[in-house]
Amino acid sequence: MTNSERDDLLDLLTKHRELFRFTVQGLSDEAARTTPTVSALSLGGLIKHVTLVERNWADFVVNGAANQPDWANVDWSNPPPEVVAFQQAFVMREDEALADLLETYAEVAAATDELVRTVDLDAAHPLPAAPWSPATTWTARRAIIHIALETAQHAGHADIIRETIDGQKSMG
């Protein structure tokens, strides 16, 4: 294992996080809460979601799979509290400020970066059972790459939402 692999992973994470943060720069809390496209996504909600996802995958790298709801059998008309909490991670509440969400995101990112610098990238854990994912095992490396991919995907969603709000583009 060379430091260059770790440097590449850190660079990948940093670049996609910066694009994501650039997309929300200068927004009011009200604008960050808006859902201007046909989806229910808001920029603040996406920041919350990506923060939660990064924190959960970093925890997976260290501790293995956490207990998960039985997603295949969730009663969506009356979901259990852990499912409601997951759904709320996409919503920026009236009592939340974008600056606070970004601060929490930066704290989670710093902790993940330290993990990338120190973790055995070949350490592996089984993934939790889920209807969208066959039973398999992921290395720390794969989970870290997944964090970057998740960040990049949602940065793209954020770019579309921001462009809809006021025309600002992250790229192009």
DOFIZA-208245 format. One record per residue (C-alpha): z, x, y; residue number from 1; residue in three letters. Coordinates in nm, 4 decimals. Layout:
BEGIN
R         z         x         y  miba  kolmi
R         Z         X         Y   NUM    ALA
...
end
This chain:
BEGIN
R         z         x         y  miba  kolmi
R    0.0000    0.0000    0.0000     1    MET
R   -0.1006    0.1454    0.3322     2    THR
R    0.0185    0.0513    0.6751     3    ASN
R   -0.3372   -0.0448    0.7656     4    SER
R   -0.3170   -0.3586    0.5496     5    GLU
R    0.0014   -0.4650    0.7255     6    ARG
R   -0.1574   -0.3820    1.0608     7    ASP
R   -0.4586   -0.5959    0.9691     8    ASP
R   -0.2356   -0.8893    0.8744     9    LEU
R   -0.0370   -0.8582    1.1964    10    LEU
R   -0.3571   -0.8348    1.4000    11    ASP
R   -0.4967   -1.1456    1.2287    12    LEU
R   -0.1806   -1.3445    1.2998    13    LEU
R   -0.1562   -1.2188    1.6577    14    THR
R   -0.5158   -1.3035    1.7484    15    LYS
R   -0.5002   -1.6602    1.6176    16    HIS
R   -0.1600   -1.7248    1.7728    17    ARG
R   -0.2874   -1.5971    2.1078    18    GLU
R   -0.5882   -1.8301    2.0925    19    LEU
R   -0.3558   -2.1182    2.0100    20    PHE
R   -0.1193   -2.0370    2.2984    21    ARG
R   -0.4134   -1.9860    2.5357    22    PHE
R   -0.5303   -2.3373    2.4526    23    THR
R   -0.2079   -2.4935    2.5806    24    VAL
R   -0.1541   -2.2717    2.8859    25    GLN
R   -0.0959   -2.4501    3.2125    26    GLY
R   -0.0478   -2.7941    3.0592    27    LEU
R    0.2185   -3.0344    3.1706    28    SER
R    0.4510   -3.1786    2.9099    29    ASP
R    0.2816   -3.5142    2.9612    30    GLU
R   -0.0633   -3.3680    2.8916    31    ALA
R    0.0699   -3.1830    2.5853    32    ALA
R    0.1872   -3.5197    2.4462    33    ARG
R   -0.1417   -3.7009    2.4945    34    THR
R   -0.3653   -3.7917    2.2012    35    THR
R   -0.7062   -3.8088    2.3712    36    PRO
R   -0.9209   -3.8027    2.0566    37    THR
R   -0.9440   -4.0597    1.7785    38    VAL
R   -0.6880   -3.8612    1.5791    39    SER
R   -0.3144   -3.8944    1.6420    40    ALA
R   -0.2853   -3.5210    1.7156    41    LEU
R   -0.1482   -3.3847    2.0409    42    SER
R   -0.1292   -3.0239    2.1547    43    LEU
R    0.2499   -3.0261    2.1570    44    GLY
R    0.2540   -3.1843    1.8126    45    GLY
R    0.0213   -2.9157    1.6816    46    LEU
R    0.2493   -2.6438    1.8198    47    ILE
R    0.5436   -2.8094    1.6423    48    LYS
R    0.3484   -2.8396    1.3187    49    HIS
R    0.2229   -2.4809    1.3156    50    VAL
R    0.5757   -2.3589    1.3912    51    THR
R    0.7151   -2.5594    1.0995    52    LEU
R    0.4391   -2.4462    0.8650    53    VAL
R    0.4841   -2.0804    0.9563    54    GLU
R    0.8623   -2.1043    0.9158    55    ARG
R    0.8260   -2.2776    0.5766    56    ASN
R    0.5728   -2.0293    0.4394    57    TRP
R    0.7802   -1.7335    0.5594    58    ALA
R    1.0774   -1.8902    0.3796    59    ASP
R    0.8589   -1.9254    0.0690    60    PHE
R    0.7777   -1.5528    0.0851    61    VAL
R    1.1487   -1.4693    0.0829    62    VAL
R    1.3012   -1.7462   -0.1293    63    ASN
R    1.0232   -1.9105   -0.3295    64    GLY
R    0.9337   -2.2766   -0.3272    65    ALA
R    1.1691   -2.5220   -0.1608    66    ALA
R    1.2305   -2.8655   -0.3029    67    ASN
R    0.9490   -3.0979   -0.2095    68    GLN
R    0.9159   -3.4748   -0.2065    69    PRO
R    0.7282   -3.6281   -0.4973    70    ASP
R    0.4159   -3.6610   -0.2836    71    TRP
R    0.2177   -3.8405   -0.5529    72    ALA
R    0.4712   -4.1239   -0.5603    73    ASN
R    0.5706   -4.1606   -0.1952    74    VAL
R    0.6017   -4.5228   -0.0841    75    ASP
R    0.4167   -4.4816    0.2461    76    TRP
R    0.5402   -4.8204    0.3698    77    SER
R    0.8978   -4.6882    0.3437    78    ASN
R    0.8812   -4.3087    0.3141    79    PRO
R    1.1939   -4.1059    0.2389    80    PRO
R    1.3599   -3.9146    0.5273    81    PRO
R    1.2055   -3.5777    0.4345    82    GLU
R    0.8554   -3.7300    0.4555    83    VAL
R    0.9354   -3.8938    0.7905    84    VAL
R    1.0608   -3.5571    0.9171    85    ALA
R    0.7358   -3.3917    0.8072    86    PHE
R    0.5322   -3.6620    0.9827    87    GLN
R    0.7396   -3.6221    1.3008    88    GLN
R    0.6547   -3.2526    1.3070    89    ALA
R    0.3153   -3.3615    1.4440    90    PHE
R    0.4700   -3.5530    1.7360    91    VAL
R    0.5922   -3.4092    2.0654    92    MET
R    0.8766   -3.6406    2.1645    93    ARG
R    0.9546   -3.7429    2.5222    94    GLU
R    1.2695   -3.5278    2.5152    95    ASP
R    1.0757   -3.2131    2.4196    96    GLU
R    0.9196   -2.9634    2.6597    97    ALA
R    0.6109   -2.7584    2.5821    98    LEU
R    0.7822   -2.4419    2.7079    99    ALA
R    1.0645   -2.4936    2.4558   100    ASP
R    0.8192   -2.5577    2.1714   101    LEU
R    0.6325   -2.2383    2.2623   102    LEU
R    0.9576   -2.0421    2.2758   103    GLU
R    1.0515   -2.1597    1.9274   104    THR
R    0.7004   -2.0753    1.8067   105    TYR
R    0.7359   -1.7223    1.9494   106    ALA
R    1.0724   -1.6776    1.7739   107    GLU
R    0.9264   -1.7901    1.4402   108    VAL
R    0.6230   -1.5649    1.4921   109    ALA
R    0.8445   -1.2636    1.5638   110    ALA
R    1.0417   -1.3264    1.2449   111    ALA
R    0.7196   -1.3597    1.0449   112    THR
R    0.5837   -1.0383    1.1948   113    ASP
R    0.8979   -0.8545    1.0881   114    GLU
R    0.8547   -0.9994    0.7391   115    LEU
R    0.4940   -0.8723    0.7286   116    VAL
R    0.6192   -0.5249    0.8221   117    ARG
R    0.8825   -0.5134    0.5481   118    THR
R    0.8108   -0.7482    0.2573   119    VAL
R    0.6608   -0.6400   -0.0742   120    ASP
R    0.3187   -0.7983   -0.0296   121    LEU
R    0.2753   -0.8172   -0.4086   122    ASP
R    0.5973   -1.0167   -0.4630   123    ALA
R    0.5047   -1.3596   -0.5955   124    ALA
R    0.6514   -1.7066   -0.6387   125    HIS
R    0.5197   -2.0233   -0.8015   126    PRO
R    0.4028   -2.2881   -0.5570   127    LEU
R    0.5794   -2.6235   -0.5593   128    PRO
R    0.4079   -2.9014   -0.7501   129    ALA
R    0.1810   -3.1104   -0.5293   130    ALA
R   -0.1098   -3.3454   -0.5970   131    PRO
R   -0.3392   -3.1403   -0.3698   132    TRP
R   -0.2545   -2.8070   -0.5282   133    SER
R   -0.2670   -2.7120   -0.8946   134    PRO
R    0.0284   -2.5207   -1.0333   135    ALA
R   -0.0217   -2.1579   -0.9408   136    THR
R    0.1580   -1.8535   -0.8064   137    THR
R    0.1043   -1.6957   -0.4663   138    TRP
R    0.1899   -1.3463   -0.3538   139    THR
R    0.3549   -1.2808   -0.0197   140    ALA
R    0.0152   -1.1493    0.0934   141    ARG
R   -0.1544   -1.4812    0.0068   142    ARG
R    0.1144   -1.6846    0.1831   143    ALA
R    0.0820   -1.4689    0.4966   144    ILE
R   -0.2956   -1.5104    0.4932   145    ILE
R   -0.2390   -1.8847    0.4551   146    HIS
R   -0.0218   -1.8827    0.7701   147    ILE
R   -0.3100   -1.7195    0.9588   148    ALA
R   -0.5610   -1.9690    0.8186   149    LEU
R   -0.3393   -2.2653    0.9047   150    GLU
R   -0.2949   -2.1285    1.2572   151    THR
R   -0.6695   -2.0766    1.2999   152    ALA
R   -0.7542   -2.4246    1.1711   153    GLN
R   -0.5089   -2.5934    1.4050   154    HIS
R   -0.6117   -2.3707    1.6960   155    ALA
R   -0.9579   -2.5212    1.6475   156    GLY
R   -0.8111   -2.8718    1.6547   157    HIS
R   -0.6178   -2.7765    1.9673   158    ALA
R   -0.9323   -2.6456    2.1355   159    ASP
R   -1.1081   -2.9796    2.0840   160    ILE
R   -0.8095   -3.1718    2.2166   161    ILE
R   -0.7764   -2.9455    2.5219   162    ARG
R   -1.1462   -2.9717    2.5993   163    GLU
R   -1.1117   -3.3500    2.5819   164    THR
R   -0.8167   -3.3436    2.8235   165    ILE
R   -0.9628   -3.1301    3.1017   166    ASP
R   -1.2685   -2.9379    2.9815   167    GLY
R   -1.0907   -2.6047    2.9212   168    GLN
R   -1.2231   -2.4132    2.6211   169    LYS
R   -1.0515   -2.1356    2.4335   170    SER
R   -1.3823   -1.9720    2.3503   171    MET
R   -1.7410   -2.0167    2.4583   172    GLY
end
